[in-house]
């Protein structure tokens, strides 16, 4: 697992310049303007970095090569989900720091929305990419991102300090986490049944 994550780190370190610049920009805007759009865009940009590793692997034939190594297909999939979760946590930290620096508020609501968005974004897109490939799934993940950002705007209406909003801030990330775990199981199933003989 550690070796797979290091492989992705070395791969991204050479190619993530522009995307990471956009991540920093959106995190600053999220702290300055405290709008849900910039908050969720910070998470989405970091997740795009994670998604790009899937694209690079499929383009370079890494998955087929890795299956000949002493690595299980479940490990290959799990490493991608772990990387995505790391990206989500980093996005939460960036927005938290930015919000504190620029005097924003609603820290709990922002963090909760990022977790919900990130979990569902990964849960919806990763199985599609593993099953159909990155290029064929491009339209789907853009649609998923649009829908989730729209729902995030609705979610932002429930950020007032009330008991129901407080419960909602904890309940929705839990639902997202359950969806993520179900997605992981589905993705592993797709990877195990994938035929690389023509790759």
Secondary structure, 3 states (H helix, E strand, C coil): CHHHHHHHHHHHHCCCHHHHHHHHHHHHHHHHHCCHHHHHHHHHHHHHHHHHHHHHHHHHCHHHHHCCCCCCHHHHHHHHHHHHHHHHHHHHHHHHHHHHHCCCCCHHHHHHHHHHHHHHHHHHHHHHHHHHCCCCCHHHHHHHHHHHHHHHHHHHHHCCCCHHHHHHHHHHHHHHHHHHHHHHHHHHHHHHCCCCCCC
